[in-house]
Amino acid sequence: MSLSLNIGGQHLSLNQPLIMGILNLTTDSFYDGGRYLQMNKAVAHFQNMVDSGADIIDIGAFSSRPGALSVPIEQQLATLVPFITEISQQFRDIPISIDCYQSEVVKKLSEIRPFLVNDITGFSQDQALLLTVAERGLPYVLMHMRGIPEDMQSHTDYDAVCYDVLKDLAIKVHKLKRHGIYDFVIDPGFGFAKTTDQNFQLLANLEVFGLFERPVMVGLSRKSMIYKTLDIQPAQALNGTTALHMTALLKGAKILRVHDVLEASETRKLWQQLQSSVKL
């Protein structure tokens, strides 16, 4: 099965896994909040991730860590519009995704350039979002989450987490297709309304999400399932992240959303060598 994403006529092949670099233009992200608030630092980090092997850069102006408060649309746009304008002049050929879930943000930014809509809410917070995505012809990331970042960790009462997440996503995939959206990515939502044990259950059974016949994206980078299990801090969680990235690739992940692009690129290269060396 050949998979790709169409971002404004630029077809991004997923025959091999992609590395999605994270660029947080926020003060309070759990790992790198506040590092890239200045334009020159943000642009330099964008360039560094491209040089390190990123295939697409994910840009966000709000934190989705557990307990994070929402950021007004006006504040998000005040951050995103100048940056997206700048990098569109310098890096027009580098695909981007935008970490956003409000239709007004999508409308405004899509006037500057096309992008992958990375929606952590599964269109639960803005009923106009799907119509906007369909009208603008944008690809879409469907992620599983319950509640909102501020309260999501109080919504972890699953009967069977893999089955429940799969069922919730199936209902939403049906809605996507009803809106004419077929160019989408599946994200099980590691860390979003899941306990550490539930996150590991999802990873152990990641291949089941291939049932949708769409690329599966994982966001594992330096998350609490790693640093709490190892009793370390996020800054020390690169080794654990790499280990889980290889696991995800072996279980069919097509996009790794990462803070550390170079290390993820090396992990992918080793995975590719492993795949090419398989003998029957």
Buried (B, 14 or more C-beta within 10 A) or exposed (E): EEBBBBBBEEEBEBEEBBBBBBBBBBEBBBBBBEBBEEEEEBBEBBBEBBEBBBBBBBBBBBBBBBEBEBBEBEEBBEBBBEBBEBBBEEBEEBBBBBBBBBBBBBEBBBEEBBBBBBBBBBBBBBEBBBBBBBBBBBBBBBBBBBBBBEEBBEBBEBEEBBEBBBEBBEEBBEEBEEBEBEBBBBBBBBBBBBBBEBBBBBBEBBEBBBEBEBBBBBBBBBBBBBBEBEEEEBEEBBEBBBEBBBBBBEBBBBBBBBBBBBBBBBBBEEBEEEEEEEEE
